[in-house]
């Protein structure tokens, strides 16, 4: 199955952002893709939203999801994109939506690990999800989904692999800073290598985020990527055959001996 990742710099205007996503989805469909992954905050960038965040979420979330459905149906390819969903409280969820090629909403994932690091506190404005791991099947592949800071938690990716993920999709708005591009690239490679599965990552390309969207094979080899390009896509043929090849000579998932539950012996 051909998979695309789309990179752009979301504004504070949902209609404008959806128009960009439609254009990138059309480009992906023309390249033969059956799925396109968009970044975190595709709906809008929080810092560019005027007025109260909760009110903006209440006003735009349903519209955003509906427009994603229209784009998927018009282009005939599945979409994964991030936005902000009302939680019924002041703090909304940071949510990924998965839409199939017919326009049907098939899954949502609320970001588990909020970015309370590097002097930033996402949890001040966003409520963490508690829905657990999420996988969907598209084009014969099982796809696990995660958002940005989730990438730093290897147990999440391993849990997806244990549930049969062939491809892990990471939607991100990865902040710039010292060593941050290194962290992004190393962690993407690590998640692919340690789980011997494909990884697709879509990042926003704003003045404060790194972009650097990429698709990596199960050996952690980058198949195609973008740098800080303000807008664009990359498309790669993601195959189950490559997973089988790698797992034949690198059977790390079969070779594991450490149980998930560790027995603690009390000293006397």
N, C-alpha and C positions, 0 to 999 in steps of 0.2 A: 504494500500500500504506500503510495506517495503521500508524504506529510510535509506541510509547510509551516514555518514559523513566521509571524509578521511582527515587524518592529516599527514603532512610531512614538511620537511624543503627544500623549493625550492632553487636550485642553480642558477647560472647565465647562465646555459646551457638549452635551451628550449628542445632539444632532450632528454636530461637526465631526465628532469622533466616530460615530457610526458611518458617516459618509466615507471616512478614511478606511475603515474596516471593510466596507463594501468594495472599495477599489482594490484593496489588497486581496480580498477573498476572490474577486474576479480574476486577478492575476494568478493566484494559486490554482484556481479551477482551470485556467488556460494551460497551466503547466502539468495538469493531470492529477493534482492533489485531491485526495478524498477527505482530508482533514487539515484545518489551519488552526494553529495555536496563537492567540494574542496575549499581550502582557497583562499583568496586574494593573488595576486602575484604567483599563480600557474605557470604562464608562465615563469617568472624569478623574482628573488629578485633584486630590483633596485641597492642595495648596492653591489651586486656581479657581476654586468654587467661591462665589460671592455669597455672603449671608450665612445662615445657620446650616450646618452640615446635615443634621437630622431632617430638616425641612426639605433640603435638596434631595436627599435619599428618598424620602416619602414621595416626592414629586416625580422622580425620574427612574427609579428602579424598574418598575413594571414596564414602562415605556422602553427602557433599554433592552430588557429581555425580549419583549415583543419584536423590537427592531432586529435583534439578533436572529430571531426565528425567521423573519422575512428575508434577511440576507442569506441565511442558509438555504431556504427554499428556492430563492432566486438563482443562487449559484450552484446548488446541488451538492455542496460539500459541507461536512460537519465543522462546527466551530467550538472552540473553547476560549472563553474570555472572562476577564475579571471586572467586578464592579462592587458597589456597596448596596447591601440589602438591609432593609429595616428589621430590627430585632424586637420591635415593640417597646424599646427603651431609648434612652438618649444616644447610646453608642450603637451604631449599626454593625453588621457583620461585613467582613471583607470576603466576598464570595466569588467563586468561579462557577460559571454556567456552561454546561455541555449541551449542545444542540446538534441533532443528527441532520443528515443531508436533506431530509424532508421538512425540516423546520420544527421538529418535535423536541421539546425540552426533555432530556433523558436523565440528567443528574445535576446536582449542585453540590459544591464543597465549600464549607466555611473554614477559613484559614485557622488552623489549630495553634500555631506558634506565632505570637505577635512580636513585632520587632522592638523589644525593649533592650536595646544594646547600642553601643557607640553613641551614648548621650542622647538617644532618641527613645521616646516612649509611645509606641503605637497604641498601647492599651489605654492611654488616657482618652483616646477618641474612638477606639474600635473595640468591640466585644469579641472575645475568642470563640471559635466554634467548638462544639463538643460532639460532632457527629461521627467521628472516627475516620477510618480510611475509606476512600472512594475509588472504585474502578468502574469503567464502562467498556463495552465491546463495540468497536467500530472497524469495519473492513476486515473482520476476522482476527483483529489484534485486541488483546486485553490491555487497557490503558489506565494507568494510575495517574492521579492528579495531585499537585501540591502547589503552594504559593510561597515564593520568595524565601523568607527566613526559615521556612520548613526545610529548605535544602541543607541547613546546618545540622539537622537531626537525622543521623543515619538510620536510626531505628524505624523512622517513618518510611523511608525508601525500602528498607529490608522487609517491612511489613507488607508493602505493596508487592514486592517480588515474591514473598511467601504466598500471597494470594493469586499469583500467576501473572503479574504484570509483564508484558512484553516491551512496553514503552512507558516511560515516566515523563509526563509533561509538567514543566515548571513554568508558571507564569510569574513574572517578577517586575519589580521596580527597584533594582539593586542600586543602593546609594553609592555615589563616588566617595573616595577617601583613600588614605594610605593603604596600599596592599589589597584594596577591595576587588580590583579586576583579577588579581592573582587568586584571591579566595574564590571568586565566582567560577573561574576556569578550573581550578583544582577540585572544587567540590562537585562540579558537573562531571568531571572525569572520574572522580572517586565513586560517585553514585552509579555510574555506568559500569565501571570495572568490578566493584565489589558485588554487584547484583547480576552481572553479565546480561544486562538488558539495554535497550536503546534509551537515550535521553534526548528530549527536545526541550529547549529553553527559549522563551520569548521575553525580552526585556524592553522596558521603555527607554527612549533615547532622548531624555530631557537634559537640561543644563546640570542637573544634580544626580542623574542616574547614568549607568555605564553603557546601556545598550548591550552589545556583544551577544546577541542572540545566536544560537547554534544548535546543531543536531549532531549527536555523537553515537557511534555504534557500540555494541556490547564489549568491545575492547577499550573503550574510552577514546577512540580515534575520532577526531572532529571531521565530519563528512562535508559540512558546509557551515559558513558563519557570516555574520555581519559585524562590523566594528561599531563605531558610534554613528553609523548612517542614520540620518534623521527619519528615514522611512524606507522600507523595503521588505522583501521576503527572501527566504531560502527554501528550497524544496529538495527532499531526499527520499529515495525509495527505501522504506523501512520494512525489512523482511523477517519473517520467522526463521527462514533458512539460516540467516547470519547468526541468530541467537543459538540455534542448534549446533552450528559449526563451532562457535566459541565455547559452548558448554561441554562439547565433546572433549576438547583438550584442556579446558579450564573449568572443571566441575566443582567450583567452590561452594555452590549451594548444596551439593550432595556430600561434599567432604566435611561439612561442619560437624563439630563434636561438642561444642558448647551449648548446653541446653538454655532455652530462653528463661527458665526459672532457676536461679542460683540458690543453692542451700547455704545458709549462714550457720556456722557452728559457733556456739557460745563458748568462750573461754572460761575456765574455772580457776 
